[in-house]
Amino acid sequence: MKKILMMFAMLAVAFTASAQKFALVDMEYILKNIPAYERANEQLTQVAKKWQAEVDALNTEAQTMYKNYQNEVVFLSQEQKKERQEAIMNKEKEASELKRKYFGPEGELFKKRTSLMTPIQEEIYNAVKDIADLRGYSLILDRASDTSIIFGSPKIDISNEVLSKLGYSN
C-alpha cells in the first residue's frame, strides 16, 4: 500500500513539474546590448576615478606632512610636535571620512549606481515579466548569475526576445 501511495505521489510530482514552463535569460548578455547600461557604467567609472583622486590627494598630503614632520622633529618643541601630529591625524581622518562618504556602503557611489541602474533593471524586469505572462512561464532563471545551472538549452533562452521587447535588436 505504501509503495502504491509513493508511486502516485511521484507521478503527481512528475505531472506537476512537466506542466510548468521554464526559461532562461542571460543578464550579462542583455546588459551588454543595452547602450544606456554601458553609458551608466562609463559614467560611474569616471565619477569613481574623480572621487578616488580626491581621496588620494588627501592621503598624499597627509604622507607629505608626516615626512616633513619626521625631517623636522628634532627641531620642534613638544607643543609643536603635538600640533603637527594632530594636523597629520586630522588630515588622515579627513581622507578616511571622504573615502567613506564616497565609497562606503551608503556612500555617494552606491547612491549614484542605484539612481542610474534601477531604471534599467526595472525596464528589464518588466520586459521579462511581460514575456513570462504572455508565454506562461512559471520560472525564469538568469544563467549568467546562477552557478548551479550546469546546462540550459538554447531553445529556452529568451534573452534576445527580452532585448527585442526593450527595443534593441541584435
N, C-alpha and C positions, 0 to 999 in steps of 0.2 A: 504494500500500500504506500509506504514511504517513497519507494522508487517511482511509482506512478505519479505521485504528487510532485516529486522532484523533477520528473521529466516534463510535466505540464508547466511547472514554474520556469524551467529552462526554455521551453518553447515560447512561452509568453514573453520572456525577456528577448528572445531572438526576434519575434514578430514586432515587438515594440521598437527594438533597435533598428530593424530594417525599414520601419515606416518613417523614421526620421531622416531628414536630408541634411547633409553636411557640406561645407565648402571651406576653401582656404583662401586667404589673401596674403600677399607679401607686402607688408607695410613699408619696408625699405625700398622696394621697387616702386611702390606708389608714390612715396615721398620724393624719391629721386626724380620722378617725372612731373612734379608739380613745381613750376618756376617760383611761385610765391614762397615755397618752403626753402628753396635754395637761396633766395634773396634774404629771407629772415635769418637763415644760418649765417650768411655773409655779414649781415648787419650785427648779429650777436658777436661774431668773431672780432669785428672792428671795434665794437664797444668794449669788449673784454680786453683787447690789446691796449686801448687807450687807458682804461682804468688800471690795468696792471702796470703800465708805465708810470702812472701817478704813485702807486704803492711803491714801486721800485725806486722812484726818485726820493721818496721819504726815507726808505731804508738806506739808500746810498748816502743821503745827508747825515743820517744817524751814524753810519760807519765812519764817515769823514770826521764828524765831531769826536768820535771815540779815538780815532788815530791821532787827531790833534791833541786831544786830552792826554794820551799816552806820551806824546813827544814833549809836552809841556808840564807834566805832572810834578816834576822835581822843582819847578819854579813857582808853583802855586801854593797859596796858603790853604789851610784846612777849609776855610769858608769858600774860597774859590773852587777847590776840589769838589766840595759838596754841591755848589751851584752847577758846575759843569756836569757832574754825574746826574743830577736831577734833569738838566736840559737834555742830556742824551737819552735818559729813560723816558722823558716826555715825548721825544721825537720817535722813539721806538714804539711807544704806546699809540701815538698818533697814526703811525704806519699800520699797526695791528688793527686799530679801530676802523681805519679806512678800508683795509682788506676785508674785514668782517662786514662792513657796510655794503661793499660792492659784491663780494663773493660768498657771503655767509648763506646759511640755509634759507633765510628770509630776506636775502640781500637784493640789491638792485638788479643784478644779472638774472636771478631767479624770477623777479617780477617782470623784467623785460622779456625773458623767454616765454613766460606764461602769456603775456599780452600778445606776443607775436604768433605763438604756436597754437594757442587754444582755438582761435577761429578756424585754422586749417584742420586741426584734429576733429573739431565738431562737424565740419563740412564732410570730411571723410567718413566719420561715424554715421552721419545721416544718409550718405550715399549707400554705405554698406547695409544699413538698416532697411532702406527702401528696397534694395535688391533682395535682401533676406525675406522681407514681407511679400514681395512680388513672386519670388520663386519658391517660397515655403520652406526656407532653410531653418532648421532648429538650432544650428550651431555653426558659427564661422570662426575659424581659428587663424591666428597670424603665424604663418610658417616661418617668418623671419625672427620672431622673438621666442617661440616655444621650442625649446631644445628637445622636448620629449617626442616630437613628431619625427619619426625615422623616415617615413616615406609618405608623400602626398601626391596623388595622381594629378598631373597637369589638367586633366579633364574637369576637376572640381575646383581649380584655381580661378577665382573671379576677379583677380587684380586688374586685368585690362578692362573688364566691364565696369569696375569702380572708377577707373580713370575716365572712361567714356562718359559715365554718368556725371562726373565732375566737369566735363567739357574739355578734357585733354585727350587727344588722340595719340596713339602710339604706333 
